[in-house]
Amino acid sequence: MCPAYPNDGMNCARIAGTFCKGEIQGTFPQKLPHCMKCDYYKSEHYDKYYGMAQKFAQEVSQI
């Protein structure tokens, strides 16, 4: 099972050892050039803000 599933699927590029095209990938710096070509990485579904929007929304809701 991919280590990014299910909790880290939205930021899979930052998780070491994920599966891509049936192969285990390396660390973030090693795989970033490949991830940047990935349709999912380029989509609106990928968490490019490292969860900051969700954290911000949680903090604002507590005010």
C-alpha positions as CSV (number, residue, x, y, z in Angstrom):
1,M,0.0,0.0,0.0
2,C,1.2,3.5,-0.8
3,P,2.4,5.3,2.3
4,A,0.5,8.4,1.2
5,Y,-2.9,6.6,1.3
6,P,-5.3,7.6,2.7
7,N,-4.2,10.5,5.0
8,D,-1.5,12.1,2.9
9,G,-2.9,11.6,-0.6
10,M,-3.3,15.3,-1.2
11,N,0.4,15.9,-0.6
12,C,1.9,12.7,-1.9
13,A,5.0,14.4,-3.5
14,R,6.3,15.2,0.0
15,I,5.9,11.6,1.3
16,A,9.0,9.4,0.7
17,G,8.4,5.9,-0.8
18,T,5.1,6.6,-2.6
19,F,4.1,4.5,-5.6
20,C,4.0,6.1,-9.0
21,K,3.5,4.1,-12.2
22,G,3.8,0.9,-10.2
23,E,7.3,1.7,-8.8
24,I,8.4,2.9,-5.3
25,Q,9.7,6.4,-5.5
26,G,12.4,8.1,-3.4
27,T,12.5,11.2,-1.3
28,F,10.8,14.5,-2.1
29,P,13.9,16.1,-3.7
30,Q,14.6,13.0,-5.7
31,K,11.1,12.7,-7.1
32,L,10.0,16.3,-7.4
33,P,11.0,16.7,-11.1
34,H,8.8,13.7,-11.9
35,C,5.9,14.9,-9.7
36,M,5.9,18.3,-11.4
37,K,4.9,16.5,-14.6
38,C,2.1,14.5,-12.8
39,D,-1.4,15.5,-13.7
40,Y,-2.6,15.1,-10.1
41,Y,0.3,17.3,-8.8
42,K,-0.7,20.0,-11.3
43,S,-4.4,19.7,-10.5
44,E,-6.4,21.7,-8.0
45,H,-6.7,18.6,-5.8
46,Y,-3.0,18.6,-4.8
47,D,-2.3,20.4,-1.6
48,K,0.3,22.9,-2.8
49,Y,-0.1,25.0,0.4
50,Y,1.0,22.2,2.8
51,G,-2.3,22.2,4.7
52,M,-2.0,25.9,5.5
53,A,-5.5,26.8,4.3
54,Q,-7.1,24.2,6.5
55,K,-5.0,25.3,9.5
56,F,-5.9,28.9,8.9
57,A,-9.6,28.1,8.7
58,Q,-9.4,26.2,12.0
59,E,-7.7,29.1,13.7
60,V,-10.1,31.7,12.3
61,S,-13.1,29.6,13.5
62,Q,-11.8,29.7,17.0
63,I,-11.8,33.5,17.2
